[in-house]
């Protein structure tokens, strides 16, 4: 008796391939066989097709799950951390060390800079020393000039009375003089100022018999100047300068009228002619 059962899967590899792939009529991409597909019976297509999945849903869900799993197992921590930024060293020393010529040039430049700095410092020190030497020389010159001016002032002489007339000269004789006249007489009114002839020191002042009131001034060279017959003494001691008022003309002592009797005694010794002595010092009484 013949079997009427039709095999579910026709034999042959071709039939199996068609059931799984379902190529199109021209060997193109598999097609979704619908109810009206003329190539595959509806019942066969529905029975042998793989269940379709929604595009994009499963892959996204799989990636999310894997990421969650890896994050839980510490995958992120397994990733090496970024290395800290390291500042690149200066490449100049490397270049200099690698090139002997550059290193030599650098040393030469350094020596030149050192020599220039030393030269500048030496010049500065020398300039300071020269300035100090000039200042010292200027100070010494000023001091010398002051000393010269002081000596000139000390050497400068002035006449003892301004408004006067010469009434008697040195060496004259008269009946009212016990000896020859030892001085030079400047006749002037009583109270006329009497000035120091030169810079010196007053070593004596007071009453002196026939000389009346007298002032003795000693000059730097030891010469004594006697101012006699004064009406008053203004400077009785201490240092005096040339032209400084030291007394007033009078008529005290052995006199016939008011006048200044001036005597000059070198070294404090015997008197000399005051008129000649004054002329030797540039004065013309």
C-alpha positions in Angstrom: 0.0 0.0 0.0 1.4 3.2 -1.1 2.2 5.9 1.6 0.3 9.1 1.2 2.5 11.1 3.7 4.5 13.9 2.3 7.9 14.4 3.9 8.2 17.6 6.0 11.7 18.2 4.7 12.4 17.3 1.1 15.6 15.5 0.8 18.6 17.3 -0.7 20.8 20.1 0.3 19.0 22.6 -1.9 15.8 22.2 -0.1 17.4 22.7 3.3 19.2 25.8 2.0 16.1 27.4 0.7 14.2 26.7 3.9 16.9 28.5 6.0 17.9 31.4 3.7 14.9 32.0 1.4 16.8 33.8 -1.3 15.0 36.0 -3.6 14.3 35.2 -7.2 17.7 36.7 -8.4 19.9 35.5 -5.5 19.6 38.9 -3.7 19.1 39.5 0.0 16.5 37.3 1.7 13.1 38.7 1.6 10.3 38.6 4.1 7.8 36.3 2.6 4.4 37.6 3.0 1.1 35.8 2.6 1.2 36.6 -1.2 4.9 35.5 -1.7 4.7 33.4 -4.9 8.0 31.6 -4.3 7.4 30.2 -0.8 4.2 28.7 0.3 2.7 30.5 3.2 2.7 27.6 5.5 6.3 26.7 4.8 7.6 30.2 5.2 6.0 30.7 8.5 7.1 27.4 9.8 10.8 27.6 9.0 11.7 31.3 9.5 13.7 32.5 12.6 11.9 34.8 14.9 12.7 38.3 14.0 14.1 40.8 16.6 13.5 44.5 16.8 16.5 46.3 15.3 18.6 48.3 17.7 17.0 47.1 20.8 19.1 44.0 21.7 22.5 45.5 20.8 21.9 48.6 22.9 20.7 46.5 25.8 23.8 44.2 25.5 26.2 47.1 25.5 24.6 48.6 28.5 24.7 45.3 30.4 28.3 44.8 29.5 29.3 48.3 30.6 27.5 47.8 33.9 29.2 44.5 34.4 32.6 45.8 33.6 32.1 48.8 35.8 31.1 46.6 38.7 34.2 44.4 38.3 36.5 47.4 38.2 37.3 47.6 34.5 37.4 51.4 34.8 39.9 51.2 37.6 42.0 48.8 35.5 42.5 51.5 32.9 45.8 53.2 33.7 45.5 56.7 35.0 46.9 59.5 32.9 50.5 60.2 33.8 51.2 63.5 35.5 52.4 66.2 33.2 56.1 66.5 33.4 57.7 69.8 32.3 60.0 69.3 29.5 63.6 70.1 30.6 65.5 72.9 29.0 66.9 71.5 25.8 69.8 74.0 25.8 72.1 72.0 28.1 71.4 68.8 26.1 72.2 70.7 22.9 75.3 72.1 24.4 76.4 68.8 25.8 75.7 67.1 22.5 77.6 69.8 20.5 81.2 70.5 21.8 81.4 73.6 19.6 78.4 75.1 21.3 79.7 74.2 24.8 83.0 75.8 23.9 81.3 78.9 22.7 79.2 79.1 25.8 82.3 78.9 28.0 84.0 81.6 26.0 80.9 83.8 26.3 80.8 83.2 30.0 84.5 84.1 30.4 83.9 87.2 28.3 81.0 88.2 30.5 83.1 87.6 33.7 85.9 89.7 32.3 83.6 92.5 31.3 82.0 92.5 34.7 85.4 92.6 36.4 86.5 95.4 34.1 83.4 97.4 34.8 83.9 96.9 38.6 87.5 97.9 38.3 86.6 101.0 36.4 84.0 101.9 39.0 86.5 101.5 41.8 89.1 103.5 40.0 86.6 106.3 39.3 85.6 106.3 43.0 89.2 106.5 44.0 90.0 109.3 41.6 86.9 111.2 42.8 88.0 110.7 46.4 91.6 111.8 45.5 90.2 114.9 43.8 88.0 115.7 46.7 90.9 115.3 49.1 93.2 117.5 46.9 90.5 120.1 46.7 90.0 120.0 50.5 93.8 120.3 51.0 93.9 123.2 48.6 91.1 124.9 50.4 92.8 124.4 53.7 96.1 125.7 52.3 94.3 128.7 50.9 92.7 129.4 54.2 96.0 129.2 56.0 97.6 131.5 53.4 94.8 133.9 53.9 95.2 133.7 57.7 98.9 134.3 57.3 98.3 137.2 55.0 95.8 138.6 57.4 98.3 138.2 60.2 101.0 139.9 58.1 98.7 142.7 57.0 99.2 145.8 59.0 97.2 149.0 59.3 97.8 152.4 60.7 96.6 152.8 64.3 94.7 156.1 63.8 92.8 157.4 60.8 92.3 161.1 61.3 95.7 162.3 62.6 98.8 164.4 62.1 102.3 163.4 63.0 103.5 165.7 65.8 106.8 164.0 66.7 109.2 161.5 65.1 111.6 158.9 66.3 114.9 160.2 67.7 113.9 163.8 68.2 115.0 165.6 71.3 113.2 168.2 73.4 113.4 169.6 76.8 110.4 167.7 78.2 111.9 164.4 77.1 114.5 162.8 79.3 116.0 161.0 76.4 115.6 161.0 72.6 112.1 160.4 71.4 111.5 156.7 71.2 108.3 156.6 69.2 106.0 158.2 66.6 103.3 160.6 67.8 99.8 160.6 66.0 98.1 163.8 67.2 94.3 163.4 67.2 91.3 164.5 69.3 90.7 162.8 72.6 88.5 159.7 72.1 89.6 159.0 68.6 89.6 155.3 68.0 92.9 153.5 68.3 93.2 150.3 66.2 95.5 147.3 66.5 98.3 147.6 64.0 98.3 143.9 63.2 96.9 140.6 64.3 98.4 139.6 67.7 97.8 139.2 71.4 97.4 141.8 74.0 100.0 140.9 76.7 99.7 144.0 78.9 97.2 146.8 79.5 97.0 149.4 82.3 98.7 152.4 83.8 102.4 152.8 83.0 103.8 156.1 84.6 105.0 158.6 82.1 103.3 156.6 79.3 99.9 157.0 81.0 97.4 154.3 80.0 99.2 151.8 77.8 98.4 148.7 75.8 101.2 146.3 74.7 100.4 144.0 71.7 102.7 141.1 70.7 102.7 140.2 67.1 103.2 136.6 65.8 106.9 137.3 65.1 107.4 138.5 68.7 107.5 142.2 67.9 105.8 144.4 70.6 103.7 147.4 69.7 103.1 150.0 72.5 100.0 152.2 72.4 100.5 155.0 75.0 98.8 158.0 76.5 95.3 156.4 76.0 92.2 158.0 77.5 90.6 154.5 77.8 91.4 150.9 77.2 88.8 148.8 75.3 90.6 145.5 74.8 92.8 144.7 77.7 93.7 141.1 76.8 93.4 138.2 74.4 93.6 137.9 70.6 93.0 140.9 68.4 92.9 141.3 64.6 94.4 143.9 62.4 92.3 147.1 62.5 90.3 146.0 65.6 89.7 148.9 68.0 91.5 148.4 71.3 91.5 151.9 72.9 91.0 155.7 72.5 93.3 158.6 72.0 94.0 160.5 75.2 96.5 162.8 77.1 97.4 160.7 80.1 101.0 160.5 81.4 103.8 163.0 80.4 102.2 164.9 77.5 101.4 168.4 76.3 98.2 167.4 74.4 96.2 164.5 73.2 98.0 162.1 70.9 98.9 158.4 70.4 102.5 157.6 71.2 103.4 154.5 69.1 106.5 152.4 69.8 107.8 149.4 67.9 110.1 147.0 69.8 111.2 143.9 67.8 111.4 140.8 70.0 110.3 142.9 73.0 113.7 144.7 73.0 114.9 148.2 72.3 112.6 150.4 70.2 113.1 151.1 66.5 111.8 153.9 64.2 108.1 153.1 63.9 107.9 155.2 60.7 110.6 153.1 58.9 109.1 149.9 60.2 105.6 150.7 58.9 107.0 151.7 55.5 108.8 148.3 55.4 105.3 146.7 55.8 103.7 148.7 53.0 102.3 151.5 55.1 103.1 155.2 54.7 102.1 157.2 57.8 
